[in-house]
């Protein structure tokens, strides 16, 4: 009897040792985090907002504690330059806490899509973990997975105030730009709108020889639709070369230059003499045509 008990005890010890070893192997089997960037979170509105508020906000954390906050993937960016990247600094303890949470909450073993498959609109959140073996991406629209949300909110909350301030600034740029996104229009000298972007079919540049001059000049020509052309022809009938009729051109409420009514064998057209070099002219034509969209 004692012999059986002894064998049983030995078997129990072996089983417990095997379980312990398996547990240790599982714990140590997670891949090592990348040396630089090791985790990134992002969120993007999906099918819920206007174009100006549909973009992605990202937070990246590096091993040395550097944190970057930036926005990208704009449906339409209204800023003049690329959005700023905010650079912040985390403590070593904050960095280690994030790593521990990623492992403790089992993100390496989590399904890629933790969102509700039936939901097609909301906020798409994503956590990307960068390791020596590759990237682990976990994402979803309005995810309800507690472990995912716990890690996500921990990272989001590390510098919450700065993040909120950054996003508010981006939203302000977008909202202001959206209000001013009226495209091209022309006013008379009294400030009344005469031609809107819907009245202009095309904008291009060409060389021409002014009357009595041997050297060519470059001008930007504005092609109007039939209805606007009829209005222009009527205005052109009273054109006096000593006192030409002109309009002020605006793009998104910003004054660009004056355009002049000129008569030709085909009627009247609008043009503006320009002094841009070739590259500048190309950029101006591109920008003006974008103002027609």
Secondary structure by P-SEA (a helix, b strand, c coil): caaaaaaaaaaaaaaaaaaaaaaaaaaacccccccccccccccccccccccccbbbbbbbbcccbbbbbbccccccccccccbbbbbbcccaaaaaaaaaaaaaaccccccccccccccccccccbbbbbcccbbbbbcccccccaaaaaaaaaaaacaaaaaaaaaaaaaaaaaaaaaacccbbbbccccccccccccccccbbbbbbcccccbbbbbbbbbbcaaaaaaaaaaaccccccbbbbbbbbccccccbbbbbbbccccbbbbbbbcccaaaaaaaaaaaaaaac
